[in-house]
């Protein structure tokens, strides 16, 4: 028996990331414009770094609260009061080692081997593997793509629910499509969840990156009632330019507190206290920085989408939310090969839509949370490449 065949089948079957394949292929190339990963080009701001440095210098390097330091849980409570107009006590918040860790904890908390978890596809591939590695079965429901935009058919969602369905994973605004649920969508989804007695795992990481009239996207927090089975996953990565920190959080009923604490204990045993001090600073002092990031994304979105739509060979609408353009290009039938070719020929790195599951095979994803001048240069290169196909 080989070493690999002796390993857990769940671990062995976890797929290689199609996004990371492009990163590994392109990394280090001179003149490369990297629109591959879901992050901006700004480093973490000084006021966040300073709070972490001061904590380190003060010797805060010991074991800490596994649910999160009290100051951070209070800061999260205040943040939600400001931006979501909800009164949630600190007991609703649990600090995790990244948004990915938050999602993994949520899946592990509600789904058992043999259960089914429905997600909307195309989607960030990590959620599929998080479900499958937990022993549950991931069930993809493909969003409808019509005239460059994405939409949800509630009837198809209800038809996908079976007696084995334990949870719905709802990412809105969505990676990679930019699909953003309306309040009516959320009400319909919540009605189905209540009817069938299933959980909702709400990934609202991009809630602040919303390009409508409101300051944020619609949220289940706007319509939920006490007793609803909803867990919210979030992260410090996108809003505050903290992708490398790997700090996130869950919002969940306080009754789940000990369960979540136990899951944290047996995975990473809590986030380092000095990193949590930086997160406190982000929440308490970072509203202006977040707004500046949103403004940069808005400007870059318009530059990129306007240039590519003008080729008359790209099917897309400007996304309603998140930080990605998901592009269907006439003449591209294999997004993986196209992404590799685009790197080699014009030095722009995109993520292949095939990495995002069913419905994404013919698309390319570009992250536009970057300097406008660089995005404009990328748009010019891509427009030239597309016209030459």
C-alpha positions as YAML, in Angstrom:
chain: A
units: angstrom
residues:
- id: 1
  name: UNK
  ca: [0.00, 0.00, 0.00]
- id: 2
  name: UNK
  ca: [1.40, 3.42, -0.97]
- id: 3
  name: UNK
  ca: [1.53, 6.36, 1.39]
- id: 4
  name: UNK
  ca: [-1.21, 8.19, -0.52]
- id: 5
  name: UNK
  ca: [-3.62, 5.24, -0.64]
- id: 6
  name: UNK
  ca: [-3.26, 4.82, 3.11]
- id: 7
  name: UNK
  ca: [-4.52, 8.36, 3.76]
- id: 8
  name: UNK
  ca: [-8.08, 9.48, 4.44]
- id: 9
  name: UNK
  ca: [-10.12, 9.40, 1.21]
- id: 10
  name: UNK
  ca: [-11.70, 12.73, 2.15]
- id: 11
  name: UNK
  ca: [-8.29, 14.36, 2.41]
- id: 12
  name: UNK
  ca: [-6.95, 12.78, -0.76]
- id: 13
  name: UNK
  ca: [-10.03, 13.75, -2.78]
- id: 14
  name: UNK
  ca: [-9.75, 17.44, -1.87]
- id: 15
  name: UNK
  ca: [-9.04, 19.06, -5.26]
- id: 16
  name: UNK
  ca: [-6.17, 21.33, -6.19]
- id: 17
  name: UNK
  ca: [-7.29, 24.94, -6.44]
- id: 18
  name: UNK
  ca: [-7.68, 26.08, -10.03]
- id: 19
  name: UNK
  ca: [-6.95, 29.62, -8.83]
- id: 20
  name: UNK
  ca: [-3.68, 28.62, -7.18]
- id: 21
  name: UNK
  ca: [-2.62, 26.84, -10.38]
- id: 22
  name: UNK
  ca: [-2.69, 30.18, -12.21]
- id: 23
  name: UNK
  ca: [-0.90, 31.92, -9.34]
- id: 24
  name: UNK
  ca: [1.88, 29.33, -9.39]
- id: 25
  name: UNK
  ca: [2.15, 29.61, -13.17]
- id: 26
  name: UNK
  ca: [2.33, 33.41, -13.18]
- id: 27
  name: UNK
  ca: [3.99, 34.41, -9.91]
- id: 28
  name: UNK
  ca: [7.15, 36.52, -10.20]
- id: 29
  name: UNK
  ca: [6.76, 37.51, -13.85]
- id: 30
  name: UNK
  ca: [7.99, 40.99, -14.70]
- id: 31
  name: UNK
  ca: [5.21, 43.42, -15.56]
- id: 32
  name: UNK
  ca: [2.46, 41.04, -14.43]
- id: 33
  name: UNK
  ca: [-0.89, 42.56, -13.44]
- id: 34
  name: UNK
  ca: [-2.31, 40.10, -10.88]
- id: 35
  name: UNK
  ca: [-6.12, 40.07, -10.90]
- id: 36
  name: UNK
  ca: [-6.17, 36.41, -9.89]
- id: 37
  name: UNK
  ca: [-6.88, 36.31, -6.15]
- id: 38
  name: UNK
  ca: [-9.61, 37.89, -4.05]
- id: 39
  name: UNK
  ca: [-7.61, 40.68, -2.48]
- id: 40
  name: UNK
  ca: [-6.71, 44.29, -3.06]
- id: 41
  name: UNK
  ca: [-3.29, 45.80, -3.63]
- id: 42
  name: UNK
  ca: [-3.09, 47.90, -0.45]
- id: 43
  name: UNK
  ca: [-1.18, 46.60, 2.59]
- id: 44
  name: UNK
  ca: [-2.81, 46.71, 6.00]
- id: 45
  name: UNK
  ca: [-2.96, 50.32, 7.24]
- id: 46
  name: UNK
  ca: [-0.62, 51.66, 9.89]
- id: 47
  name: UNK
  ca: [-3.25, 52.14, 12.60]
- id: 48
  name: UNK
  ca: [-4.02, 48.41, 12.52]
- id: 49
  name: UNK
  ca: [-0.37, 47.36, 12.37]
- id: 50
  name: UNK
  ca: [0.49, 49.72, 15.23]
- id: 51
  name: UNK
  ca: [-2.13, 48.21, 17.54]
- id: 52
  name: UNK
  ca: [-0.70, 44.76, 16.89]
- id: 53
  name: UNK
  ca: [2.89, 45.90, 17.43]
- id: 54
  name: UNK
  ca: [1.99, 47.56, 20.71]
- id: 55
  name: UNK
  ca: [0.28, 44.37, 21.87]
- id: 56
  name: UNK
  ca: [3.36, 42.32, 21.04]
- id: 57
  name: UNK
  ca: [5.61, 44.76, 22.86]
- id: 58
  name: UNK
  ca: [3.28, 44.57, 25.86]
- id: 59
  name: UNK
  ca: [3.83, 40.82, 26.02]
- id: 60
  name: UNK
  ca: [0.35, 39.68, 24.92]
- id: 61
  name: UNK
  ca: [1.65, 36.41, 23.55]
- id: 62
  name: UNK
  ca: [-0.07, 33.90, 25.84]
- id: 63
  name: UNK
  ca: [-3.12, 31.68, 25.44]
- id: 64
  name: UNK
  ca: [-6.25, 33.77, 25.20]
- id: 65
  name: UNK
  ca: [-10.05, 33.62, 25.09]
- id: 66
  name: UNK
  ca: [-11.06, 31.01, 22.54]
- id: 67
  name: UNK
  ca: [-14.26, 32.86, 21.65]
- id: 68
  name: UNK
  ca: [-12.25, 36.04, 21.17]
- id: 69
  name: UNK
  ca: [-10.98, 38.72, 23.56]
- id: 70
  name: UNK
  ca: [-13.83, 40.70, 25.18]
- id: 71
  name: UNK
  ca: [-12.71, 43.94, 23.53]
- id: 72
  name: UNK
  ca: [-12.98, 42.43, 20.06]
- id: 73
  name: UNK
  ca: [-16.37, 40.85, 20.65]
- id: 74
  name: UNK
  ca: [-17.62, 44.23, 21.94]
- id: 75
  name: UNK
  ca: [-16.12, 45.99, 18.91]
- id: 76
  name: UNK
  ca: [-17.96, 43.55, 16.63]
- id: 77
  name: UNK
  ca: [-21.20, 44.27, 18.47]
- id: 78
  name: UNK
  ca: [-20.70, 48.01, 17.98]
- id: 79
  name: UNK
  ca: [-19.74, 47.53, 14.31]
- id: 80
  name: UNK
  ca: [-22.99, 45.70, 13.60]
- id: 81
  name: UNK
  ca: [-24.98, 48.37, 15.40]
- id: 82
  name: UNK
  ca: [-23.41, 51.03, 13.14]
- id: 83
  name: UNK
  ca: [-23.58, 49.26, 9.81]
- id: 84
  name: UNK
  ca: [-26.43, 46.75, 10.14]
- id: 85
  name: UNK
  ca: [-28.68, 48.58, 12.65]
- id: 86
  name: UNK
  ca: [-29.00, 45.51, 14.87]
- id: 87
  name: UNK
  ca: [-28.53, 45.16, 18.61]
- id: 88
  name: UNK
  ca: [-26.47, 42.01, 19.12]
- id: 89
  name: UNK
  ca: [-24.69, 41.40, 22.40]
- id: 90
  name: UNK
  ca: [-21.01, 40.34, 22.36]
- id: 91
  name: UNK
  ca: [-22.20, 36.79, 23.14]
- id: 92
  name: UNK
  ca: [-23.30, 36.48, 19.49]
- id: 93
  name: UNK
  ca: [-19.73, 36.83, 18.17]
- id: 94
  name: UNK
  ca: [-16.92, 34.27, 17.88]
- id: 95
  name: UNK
  ca: [-13.45, 35.05, 16.54]
- id: 96
  name: UNK
  ca: [-12.00, 32.57, 14.06]
- id: 97
  name: UNK
  ca: [-8.71, 32.00, 12.27]
- id: 98
  name: UNK
  ca: [-9.91, 33.51, 8.94]
- id: 99
  name: UNK
  ca: [-13.18, 33.60, 7.06]
- id: 100
  name: UNK
  ca: [-12.40, 30.11, 5.76]
- id: 101
  name: UNK
  ca: [-12.13, 28.88, 9.34]
- id: 102
  name: UNK
  ca: [-15.45, 30.56, 10.13]
- id: 103
  name: UNK
  ca: [-17.12, 28.73, 7.25]
- id: 104
  name: UNK
  ca: [-15.55, 25.43, 8.27]
- id: 105
  name: UNK
  ca: [-16.79, 25.88, 11.85]
- id: 106
  name: UNK
  ca: [-20.29, 26.68, 10.63]
- id: 107
  name: UNK
  ca: [-20.43, 23.61, 8.39]
- id: 108
  name: UNK
  ca: [-19.08, 21.37, 11.15]
- id: 109
  name: UNK
  ca: [-21.59, 22.78, 13.63]
- id: 110
  name: UNK
  ca: [-24.68, 21.99, 11.57]
- id: 111
  name: UNK
  ca: [-23.87, 19.19, 9.08]
- id: 112
  name: UNK
  ca: [-23.13, 15.53, 9.75]
- id: 113
  name: UNK
  ca: [-21.84, 12.82, 7.40]
- id: 114
  name: UNK
  ca: [-24.60, 12.01, 4.94]
- id: 115
  name: UNK
  ca: [-26.32, 15.37, 5.22]
- id: 116
  name: UNK
  ca: [-26.62, 17.64, 2.18]
- id: 117
  name: UNK
  ca: [-25.67, 21.31, 1.99]
- id: 118
  name: UNK
  ca: [-26.92, 23.32, -0.98]
- id: 119
  name: UNK
  ca: [-24.80, 26.13, -2.40]
- id: 120
  name: UNK
  ca: [-25.27, 28.44, -5.38]
- id: 121
  name: UNK
  ca: [-22.91, 27.85, -8.29]
- id: 122
  name: UNK
  ca: [-20.59, 29.19, -9.65]
- id: 123
  name: UNK
  ca: [-19.06, 29.71, -6.22]
- id: 124
  name: UNK
  ca: [-15.81, 30.13, -4.33]
- id: 125
  name: UNK
  ca: [-14.48, 26.56, -4.53]
- id: 126
  name: UNK
  ca: [-13.39, 26.37, -0.89]
- id: 127
  name: UNK
  ca: [-16.97, 26.06, 0.32]
- id: 128
  name: UNK
  ca: [-17.49, 22.93, -1.78]
- id: 129
  name: UNK
  ca: [-14.45, 21.23, -0.28]
- id: 130
  name: UNK
  ca: [-15.31, 22.44, 3.23]
- id: 131
  name: UNK
  ca: [-18.63, 20.63, 2.94]
- id: 132
  name: UNK
  ca: [-17.19, 17.49, 1.38]
- id: 133
  name: UNK
  ca: [-14.28, 17.19, 3.82]
- id: 134
  name: UNK
  ca: [-16.74, 17.42, 6.71]
- id: 135
  name: UNK
  ca: [-18.42, 14.27, 5.41]
- id: 136
  name: UNK
  ca: [-21.55, 16.02, 4.19]
- id: 137
  name: UNK
  ca: [-22.49, 16.16, 0.51]
- id: 138
  name: UNK
  ca: [-22.25, 19.44, -1.41]
- id: 139
  name: UNK
  ca: [-25.15, 20.08, -3.79]
- id: 140
  name: UNK
  ca: [-24.67, 22.82, -6.35]
- id: 141
  name: UNK
  ca: [-27.63, 24.82, -7.67]
- id: 142
  name: UNK
  ca: [-26.58, 26.80, -10.73]
- id: 143
  name: UNK
  ca: [-27.70, 30.41, -10.88]
- id: 144
  name: UNK
  ca: [-29.35, 31.52, -14.12]
- id: 145
  name: UNK
  ca: [-27.18, 33.59, -16.49]
- id: 146
  name: UNK
  ca: [-29.19, 35.78, -18.86]
- id: 147
  name: UNK
  ca: [-28.10, 38.88, -20.77]
- id: 148
  name: UNK
  ca: [-24.89, 39.20, -18.80]
- id: 149
  name: UNK
  ca: [-26.50, 38.99, -15.34]
- id: 150
  name: UNK
  ca: [-27.12, 36.32, -12.73]
- id: 151
  name: UNK
  ca: [-30.37, 35.49, -10.95]
- id: 152
  name: UNK
  ca: [-31.83, 32.93, -8.56]
- id: 153
  name: UNK
  ca: [-34.86, 30.78, -9.38]
- id: 154
  name: UNK
  ca: [-36.54, 30.16, -6.03]
- id: 155
  name: UNK
  ca: [-38.58, 27.32, -7.53]
- id: 156
  name: UNK
  ca: [-35.38, 25.49, -8.52]
- id: 157
  name: UNK
  ca: [-34.04, 26.00, -5.00]
- id: 158
  name: UNK
  ca: [-37.11, 24.46, -3.39]
- id: 159
  name: UNK
  ca: [-36.96, 21.53, -5.83]
- id: 160
  name: UNK
  ca: [-33.32, 20.90, -4.79]
- id: 161
  name: UNK
  ca: [-34.24, 20.50, -1.11]
- id: 162
  name: UNK
  ca: [-34.54, 16.87, -0.01]
- id: 163
  name: UNK
  ca: [-35.09, 15.16, 3.34]
- id: 164
  name: UNK
  ca: [-31.27, 15.02, 3.63]
- id: 165
  name: UNK
  ca: [-30.82, 18.77, 3.20]
- id: 166
  name: UNK
  ca: [-29.40, 20.22, 6.41]
- id: 167
  name: UNK
  ca: [-28.28, 23.68, 5.33]
- id: 168
  name: UNK
  ca: [-28.21, 26.30, 2.61]
- id: 169
  name: UNK
  ca: [-24.94, 28.12, 2.03]
- id: 170
  name: UNK
  ca: [-25.76, 31.62, 0.78]
- id: 171
  name: UNK
  ca: [-22.93, 33.90, -0.35]
- id: 172
  name: UNK
  ca: [-24.23, 37.37, -1.19]
- id: 173
  name: UNK
  ca: [-22.78, 39.51, -2.66]
- id: 174
  name: UNK
  ca: [-21.31, 36.51, -4.39]
- id: 175
  name: UNK
  ca: [-17.83, 35.43, -5.37]
- id: 176
  name: UNK
  ca: [-17.28, 35.14, -8.34]
- id: 177
  name: UNK
  ca: [-20.50, 36.26, -10.04]
- id: 178
  name: UNK
  ca: [-21.27, 39.48, -8.17]
- id: 179
  name: UNK
  ca: [-24.87, 38.24, -7.79]
- id: 180
  name: UNK
  ca: [-26.46, 40.09, -4.91]
- id: 181
  name: UNK
  ca: [-29.66, 38.87, -3.29]
- id: 182
  name: UNK
  ca: [-32.50, 41.33, -3.03]
- id: 183
  name: UNK
  ca: [-34.47, 41.60, 0.19]
- id: 184
  name: UNK
  ca: [-37.23, 39.67, -1.58]
- id: 185
  name: UNK
  ca: [-34.74, 36.90, -2.45]
- id: 186
  name: UNK
  ca: [-33.64, 36.69, 1.17]
- id: 187
  name: UNK
  ca: [-37.22, 36.56, 2.43]
- id: 188
  name: UNK
  ca: [-38.02, 33.73, 0.02]
- id: 189
  name: UNK
  ca: [-34.89, 31.78, 1.04]
- id: 190
  name: UNK
  ca: [-35.63, 32.25, 4.74]
- id: 191
  name: UNK
  ca: [-39.23, 31.14, 4.21]
- id: 192
  name: UNK
  ca: [-37.97, 27.91, 2.63]
- id: 193
  name: UNK
  ca: [-35.48, 27.36, 5.45]
- id: 194
  name: UNK
  ca: [-38.19, 27.80, 8.05]
- id: 195
  name: UNK
  ca: [-40.60, 25.53, 6.15]
- id: 196
  name: UNK
  ca: [-38.09, 22.71, 5.88]
- id: 197
  name: UNK
  ca: [-36.36, 23.21, 9.24]
- id: 198
  name: UNK
  ca: [-32.90, 23.74, 7.75]
- id: 199
  name: UNK
  ca: [-30.00, 26.02, 8.56]
- id: 200
  name: UNK
  ca: [-28.71, 28.99, 6.60]
- id: 201
  name: UNK
  ca: [-24.97, 29.66, 6.54]
- id: 202
  name: UNK
  ca: [-24.77, 33.26, 5.37]
- id: 203
  name: UNK
  ca: [-21.42, 34.32, 3.90]
- id: 204
  name: UNK
  ca: [-21.67, 38.13, 3.94]
- id: 205
  name: UNK
  ca: [-17.98, 38.90, 3.57]
- id: 206
  name: UNK
  ca: [-18.69, 41.32, 0.70]
- id: 207
  name: UNK
  ca: [-21.72, 43.03, 2.26]
- id: 208
  name: UNK
  ca: [-20.00, 46.44, 2.30]
- id: 209
  name: UNK
  ca: [-18.92, 46.15, -1.36]
- id: 210
  name: UNK
  ca: [-22.32, 47.04, -2.75]
- id: 211
  name: UNK
  ca: [-22.83, 49.33, -5.74]
- id: 212
  name: UNK
  ca: [-26.48, 50.18, -5.22]
- id: 213
  name: UNK
  ca: [-27.94, 53.23, -3.53]
- id: 214
  name: UNK
  ca: [-27.61, 51.79, -0.02]
- id: 215
  name: UNK
  ca: [-24.38, 51.66, 1.96]
- id: 216
  name: UNK
  ca: [-24.39, 47.86, 2.07]
- id: 217
  name: UNK
  ca: [-26.09, 44.89, 0.50]
- id: 218
  name: UNK
  ca: [-29.33, 43.42, 1.87]
- id: 219
  name: UNK
  ca: [-28.66, 41.01, 4.72]
- id: 220
  name: UNK
  ca: [-30.50, 38.24, 6.51]
- id: 221
  name: UNK
  ca: [-29.98, 40.43, 9.58]
- id: 222
  name: UNK
  ca: [-32.58, 42.79, 8.11]
- id: 223
  name: UNK
  ca: [-35.32, 40.15, 8.21]
- id: 224
  name: UNK
  ca: [-34.36, 37.43, 10.71]
- id: 225
  name: UNK
  ca: [-36.30, 36.76, 13.88]
- id: 226
  name: UNK
  ca: [-35.27, 35.18, 17.15]
- id: 227
  name: UNK
  ca: [-35.08, 31.43, 16.73]
- id: 228
  name: UNK
  ca: [-34.15, 31.48, 13.05]
- id: 229
  name: UNK
  ca: [-31.38, 29.00, 12.27]
- id: 230
  name: UNK
  ca: [-28.81, 31.32, 10.72]
- id: 231
  name: UNK
  ca: [-25.03, 31.48, 11.16]
- id: 232
  name: UNK
  ca: [-23.12, 34.38, 9.60]
- id: 233
  name: UNK
  ca: [-19.51, 34.02, 8.42]
- id: 234
  name: UNK
  ca: [-17.28, 37.03, 7.88]
- id: 235
  name: UNK
  ca: [-13.66, 38.11, 7.67]
- id: 236
  name: UNK
  ca: [-11.34, 41.06, 8.17]
- id: 237
  name: UNK
  ca: [-9.62, 40.27, 4.86]
- id: 238
  name: UNK
  ca: [-11.42, 42.38, 2.26]
- id: 239
  name: UNK
  ca: [-12.67, 45.46, 4.09]
- id: 240
  name: UNK
  ca: [-9.49, 46.34, 5.96]
- id: 241
  name: UNK
  ca: [-6.83, 44.88, 3.59]
- id: 242
  name: UNK
  ca: [-5.95, 42.12, 6.06]
- id: 243
  name: UNK
  ca: [-5.98, 39.03, 3.83]
- id: 244
  name: UNK
  ca: [-2.71, 37.67, 5.20]
- id: 245
  name: UNK
  ca: [-3.78, 38.02, 8.84]
- id: 246
  name: UNK
  ca: [-6.25, 35.11, 8.69]
- id: 247
  name: UNK
  ca: [-8.75, 36.55, 11.17]
- id: 248
  name: UNK
  ca: [-12.51, 36.19, 10.78]
- id: 249
  name: UNK
  ca: [-15.63, 35.81, 12.86]
- id: 250
  name: UNK
  ca: [-18.97, 34.07, 13.21]
- id: 251
  name: UNK
  ca: [-22.29, 35.57, 14.26]
- id: 252
  name: UNK
  ca: [-24.42, 32.85, 15.82]
- id: 253
  name: UNK
  ca: [-27.05, 32.34, 18.52]
- id: 254
  name: UNK
  ca: [-25.51, 32.54, 22.02]
- id: 255
  name: UNK
  ca: [-26.96, 29.09, 22.73]
- id: 256
  name: UNK
  ca: [-24.31, 27.71, 20.38]
- id: 257
  name: UNK
  ca: [-21.48, 29.30, 22.35]
- id: 258
  name: UNK
  ca: [-20.01, 26.22, 23.95]
- id: 259
  name: UNK
  ca: [-20.32, 24.18, 20.76]
- id: 260
  name: UNK
  ca: [-18.44, 26.80, 18.75]
- id: 261
  name: UNK
  ca: [-15.84, 27.24, 21.47]
- id: 262
  name: UNK
  ca: [-15.22, 23.49, 21.45]
- id: 263
  name: UNK
  ca: [-14.81, 23.47, 17.66]
- id: 264
  name: UNK
  ca: [-12.32, 26.31, 17.93]
- id: 265
  name: UNK
  ca: [-10.46, 24.53, 20.73]
- id: 266
  name: UNK
  ca: [-9.97, 21.43, 18.61]
- id: 267
  name: UNK
  ca: [-8.95, 23.26, 15.43]
- id: 268
  name: UNK
  ca: [-6.72, 26.25, 16.19]
- id: 269
  name: UNK
  ca: [-7.38, 26.90, 19.91]
- id: 270
  name: UNK
  ca: [-8.01, 30.57, 19.30]
- id: 271
  name: UNK
  ca: [-6.56, 33.54, 17.41]
- id: 272
  name: UNK
  ca: [-3.41, 35.18, 18.78]
- id: 273
  name: UNK
  ca: [-4.24, 38.05, 21.12]
- id: 274
  name: UNK
  ca: [-1.95, 40.54, 19.38]
- id: 275
  name: UNK
  ca: [-3.72, 39.87, 16.07]
- id: 276
  name: UNK
  ca: [-7.05, 40.44, 17.77]
- id: 277
  name: UNK
  ca: [-5.80, 43.85, 18.97]
- id: 278
  name: UNK
  ca: [-5.26, 44.78, 15.34]
- id: 279
  name: UNK
  ca: [-8.78, 43.61, 14.55]
- id: 280
  name: UNK
  ca: [-10.18, 45.81, 17.34]
- id: 281
  name: UNK
  ca: [-8.43, 48.81, 15.80]
- id: 282
  name: UNK
  ca: [-9.82, 47.89, 12.38]
- id: 283
  name: UNK
  ca: [-13.39, 47.87, 13.66]
- id: 284
  name: UNK
  ca: [-13.17, 50.91, 15.92]
- id: 285
  name: UNK
  ca: [-11.06, 53.20, 13.73]
- id: 286
  name: UNK
  ca: [-11.33, 51.78, 10.22]
- id: 287
  name: UNK
  ca: [-14.62, 53.06, 8.79]
- id: 288
  name: UNK
  ca: [-12.88, 55.69, 6.64]
- id: 289
  name: UNK
  ca: [-10.36, 53.16, 5.36]
- id: 290
  name: UNK
  ca: [-13.13, 50.73, 4.39]
- id: 291
  name: UNK
  ca: [-14.99, 53.47, 2.54]
- id: 292
  name: UNK
  ca: [-11.81, 54.37, 0.66]
- id: 293
  name: UNK
  ca: [-11.45, 50.72, -0.40]
- id: 294
  name: UNK
  ca: [-15.06, 50.68, -1.59]
- id: 295
  name: UNK
  ca: [-14.51, 53.89, -3.55]
- id: 296
  name: UNK
  ca: [-11.42, 52.40, -5.23]
- id: 297
  name: UNK
  ca: [-13.34, 49.26, -6.13]
- id: 298
  name: UNK
  ca: [-16.22, 51.27, -7.59]
- id: 299
  name: UNK
  ca: [-13.93, 53.30, -9.84]
- id: 300
  name: UNK
  ca: [-11.92, 50.27, -10.97]
- id: 301
  name: UNK
  ca: [-15.10, 48.24, -11.62]
- id: 302
  name: UNK
  ca: [-16.34, 50.89, -14.02]
- id: 303
  name: UNK
  ca: [-13.00, 51.15, -15.82]
- id: 304
  name: UNK
  ca: [-12.64, 47.41, -16.32]
- id: 305
  name: UNK
  ca: [-16.22, 46.59, -17.23]
- id: 306
  name: UNK
  ca: [-16.71, 49.58, -19.54]
- id: 307
  name: UNK
  ca: [-13.58, 48.71, -21.53]
- id: 308
  name: UNK
  ca: [-14.42, 45.03, -21.91]
- id: 309
  name: UNK
  ca: [-18.12, 45.49, -22.63]
- id: 310
  name: UNK
  ca: [-17.10, 47.94, -25.37]
- id: 311
  name: UNK
  ca: [-15.37, 45.10, -27.28]
- id: 312
  name: UNK
  ca: [-18.86, 43.66, -27.95]
- id: 313
  name: UNK
  ca: [-17.34, 40.24, -27.29]
- id: 314
  name: UNK
  ca: [-17.76, 40.04, -23.52]
- id: 315
  name: UNK
  ca: [-21.01, 39.03, -21.89]
- id: 316
  name: UNK
  ca: [-21.22, 40.67, -18.49]
- id: 317
  name: UNK
  ca: [-23.01, 43.38, -16.60]
- id: 318
  name: UNK
  ca: [-21.33, 45.51, -14.00]
- id: 319
  name: UNK
  ca: [-21.61, 43.42, -10.82]
- id: 320
  name: UNK
  ca: [-24.03, 44.61, -8.16]
- id: 321
  name: UNK
  ca: [-21.65, 43.65, -5.39]
- id: 322
  name: UNK
  ca: [-18.33, 42.02, -4.37]
- id: 323
  name: UNK
  ca: [-15.00, 42.83, -6.05]
- id: 324
  name: UNK
  ca: [-15.01, 40.70, -9.19]
- id: 325
  name: UNK
  ca: [-15.94, 40.88, -12.85]
- id: 326
  name: UNK
  ca: [-17.02, 37.46, -14.13]
- id: 327
  name: UNK
  ca: [-16.49, 37.52, -17.87]
- id: 328
  name: UNK
  ca: [-17.88, 35.30, -20.60]
- id: 329
  name: UNK
  ca: [-15.75, 35.95, -23.68]
- id: 330
  name: UNK
  ca: [-16.83, 34.98, -27.18]
- id: 331
  name: UNK
  ca: [-14.31, 32.51, -28.59]
- id: 332
  name: UNK
  ca: [-13.12, 31.11, -25.23]
- id: 333
  name: UNK
  ca: [-14.30, 27.56, -24.64]
- id: 334
  name: UNK
  ca: [-11.76, 26.41, -22.01]
- id: 335
  name: UNK
  ca: [-11.25, 28.97, -19.26]
- id: 336
  name: UNK
  ca: [-8.26, 27.17, -17.74]
- id: 337
  name: UNK
  ca: [-6.29, 27.13, -20.98]
- id: 338
  name: UNK
  ca: [-7.38, 30.70, -21.69]
- id: 339
  name: UNK
  ca: [-6.18, 31.92, -18.29]
- id: 340
  name: UNK
  ca: [-2.76, 30.34, -18.86]
- id: 341
  name: UNK
  ca: [-2.57, 31.80, -22.37]
- id: 342
  name: UNK
  ca: [-3.53, 35.29, -21.18]
- id: 343
  name: UNK
  ca: [-0.72, 35.22, -18.61]
- id: 344
  name: UNK
  ca: [1.79, 34.13, -21.23]
- id: 345
  name: UNK
  ca: [0.74, 36.55, -23.97]
- id: 346
  name: UNK
  ca: [-0.28, 39.79, -22.22]
- id: 347
  name: UNK
  ca: [0.86, 39.45, -18.60]
- id: 348
  name: UNK
  ca: [-2.56, 39.68, -16.98]
- id: 349
  name: UNK
  ca: [-3.46, 36.96, -14.46]
- id: 350
  name: UNK
  ca: [-7.12, 35.99, -14.16]
- id: 351
  name: UNK
  ca: [-8.80, 33.11, -12.36]
- id: 352
  name: UNK
  ca: [-10.41, 30.49, -14.63]
- id: 353
  name: UNK
  ca: [-14.15, 30.10, -14.24]
- id: 354
  name: UNK
  ca: [-13.72, 26.33, -14.23]
- id: 355
  name: UNK
  ca: [-12.30, 26.71, -10.71]
- id: 356
  name: UNK
  ca: [-15.72, 27.88, -9.47]
- id: 357
  name: UNK
  ca: [-17.78, 24.81, -10.33]
- id: 358
  name: UNK
  ca: [-20.89, 24.24, -12.41]
- id: 359
  name: UNK
  ca: [-21.85, 27.12, -14.64]
- id: 360
  name: UNK
  ca: [-18.45, 28.80, -14.51]
- id: 361
  name: UNK
  ca: [-16.59, 26.78, -17.11]
- id: 362
  name: UNK
  ca: [-16.73, 29.43, -19.87]
- id: 363
  name: UNK
  ca: [-15.92, 32.42, -17.65]
- id: 364
  name: UNK
  ca: [-12.87, 34.28, -16.37]
- id: 365
  name: UNK
  ca: [-12.76, 36.13, -13.04]
- id: 366
  name: UNK
  ca: [-10.94, 39.41, -12.55]
- id: 367
  name: UNK
  ca: [-10.53, 41.01, -9.12]
- id: 368
  name: UNK
  ca: [-10.71, 44.79, -9.55]
- id: 369
  name: UNK
  ca: [-9.91, 45.97, -6.01]
- id: 370
  name: UNK
  ca: [-6.73, 47.67, -7.23]
- id: 371
  name: UNK
  ca: [-5.25, 50.98, -8.29]
- id: 372
  name: UNK
  ca: [-7.34, 52.47, -11.10]
- id: 373
  name: UNK
  ca: [-4.35, 53.11, -13.37]
- id: 374
  name: UNK
  ca: [-3.25, 49.49, -13.14]
- id: 375
  name: UNK
  ca: [-6.78, 48.25, -13.80]
- id: 376
  name: UNK
  ca: [-6.98, 50.54, -16.83]
- id: 377
  name: UNK
  ca: [-3.75, 49.03, -18.16]
- id: 378
  name: UNK
  ca: [-5.09, 45.51, -17.60]
- id: 379
  name: UNK
  ca: [-8.33, 46.43, -19.37]
- id: 380
  name: UNK
  ca: [-6.42, 47.71, -22.40]
- id: 381
  name: UNK
  ca: [-4.36, 44.52, -22.61]
- id: 382
  name: UNK
  ca: [-7.42, 42.31, -22.20]
- id: 383
  name: UNK
  ca: [-9.44, 44.25, -24.76]
- id: 384
  name: UNK
  ca: [-6.63, 43.83, -27.28]
- id: 385
  name: UNK
  ca: [-6.37, 40.10, -26.57]
- id: 386
  name: UNK
  ca: [-10.14, 39.61, -26.89]
- id: 387
  name: UNK
  ca: [-10.38, 41.51, -30.19]
- id: 388
  name: UNK
  ca: [-7.61, 39.32, -31.62]
- id: 389
  name: UNK
  ca: [-9.40, 36.04, -30.86]
...
